[in-house]
Amino acid sequence: MVIRDYIFLGIFLLVMACVPLLLKNDYYISIFVFASFNCLACIGLSLLLGYAGQISLGHAAFIGIGAYTSGYLTTQFAWSPWITMFIGVVISIIIAIAVGVPSLKLRGHYLAMATLGFGAILYIVAVAAVDITGGPAGLNNIPPLNLFGLILDSDKKFFFFSWSVVVIGLLFALNLINSRVGRGLRALHGSEDAANSIGINTSSYKIQIFIFSAVFSSIAGSLYAHYVTYIDPGPFGIMHSVLLMTMVAVGGMHKIWGAVIGSLLLSLLPEFLSFSTGYFKTFGIEYKPDYDTLVYGIILLSIMLFLPEGLYGGFSSAFRAVKNIVKRNGKKAKSSS
Amino acid sequence: MVETILEYQELQKNFGGVVAVNKLNMTVDIGSITSIIGPNGAGKTTIFNLTTGFLSPTAGNIKFFGNSINQLKPHNIASLGIARTFQNVQVFDNMSVLENIMVGRHLRSKSGILSSTIIPPFLRKEEKHIKREAEKWLEFIGMADDSQISAGSLPLGKQRMLEIARALAMEPKLILFDEPASGLNARETLAIGELIGKIKESGVTVVLVEHDMELIMDISDIVAVINFGTRIAMGTPAEIQINEDVITAYLGD
């Protein structure tokens, strides 16, 4: 189990290292940078959704907390981005405790309700608190990150940095699920009663994982703020929270790798589909067809219909099937000889 | 004088107007196999759920080694050393057989979320220890060959064995079996009976709810008969078999 994860991690590192070599256009690299933020948030969310079995509809708000904390403190007080990132994490932890503790003490999907409300409130605050957040106009001139004297101001530099952060996050998440705590989480997902009966404090675990995933999102938000150097409330709304959940579900929610696949796919897919936009004329009326939205929808729908375990689940069952066929043929060849 | 491990005092549980457990008084001796029998709906599983904290009593007291455990949560009660199995087998079918038992070591290990995040599994001493202990219990139930199989794909008989091993991995002082033989064939039932005998020998007190009378009479030290939530008889298997009240409860007047 663990060995396979390390192999995957090696392959993943190789593939990501090749991406900037293959993509000459900085625009495409920036798409991958945005994908890395989603990926980081999704890794945390996957722990919550796939392992603790809890739905959160407010993770974009945690990204927002990270982004705005970093944005505000660096532009107003010129604090170091690393310190503001840390403060963002602390604020996220405090808010996650405030939202998570009352709703996760109960059984059932109360967290989804609580985070939905919390996400909506935070979005309104971001729009309305003009003095702090700049309102709809947002915050400008957020400084880029400075990594031991290396200023991360180009897409390529940031690409390597943000994906390194993702790899560290991934490593942490993989360590976690292959540990005592991770087994406890999987147990809680398998049967909450049985988990309780062997002494696992399930509500405490759910709260801890919720906080843990909020931290991942907050860091993603801080990175985002220092990458684009300009933030407005737009990307931190409910729809982005839903998109993050969709990424985890499409990739396969019971595996951390599913979150990686899902977030990469859904972050890159709209770009690959954008070639299909154009005008067409029927019955004398000119349409601007959103083919991309249509195709995007069809892809999502068919993944959920035909691969209920997500892309990762689909891949691994296909792999098993091939392995079985090979094994059977091998046996046949042996018995006939 | 044998020490009492578990004691029910005037235990009462109402579900709305239904009285599931009615002023139950009972003690369980340390190191014994005590069986609770009774017609369907007599309140046997409710007694288990009350004991393990899944339900809280309407009135009365449950004492474990003389301390009241009424208000504790299930995971707190488990940490005192009370393990249980479920009537509908509850193995973690998203994990392998070995991992199922490793989860059972939860209370006997202590790494938290932060150390689990930072230190990879192969560098953790505790992880190796957990695995070794789990393998020991797997050996105990005679399923060492199945360690890497997904628990969900085991036949029911083996799932029950696994559930028992998971409970034993906690190293409990008291273990509650809720109909361990239901749905099993004669051979599997025999194996469960042998296993329960082995558990008693290892010094763990056993409380058993079961419908298989042959199994009950075979392995129990004490049998308590419950009907409509109250105890109508208690004694050795031989005494219970000739008790008038028991015969009436089971067969009618």
Interface residues (C-beta under 8 A of the other chain):
Chain A: V2 L171 F172 A173 N175 L176 N178 S179 R180 V181 G182 R183 G184 R186 A187 H189 G190 S191 D193 A194 A195 N196 S197 I198 G199 I200 N201 T202 Q208 I209 F212 H254
Chain B: T52 G53 F54 K73 P74 H75 A78 S79 A83 R84 F86 Q90 V91 F92 D93 N94 M95 E99 M102 V103 G104 R105 H106 L107 S109 K110 S111 G112 I113 S116 T117 I118 I119 P120 P121 F122 R124 E126 E127 I130 E163 R166 A167 M170
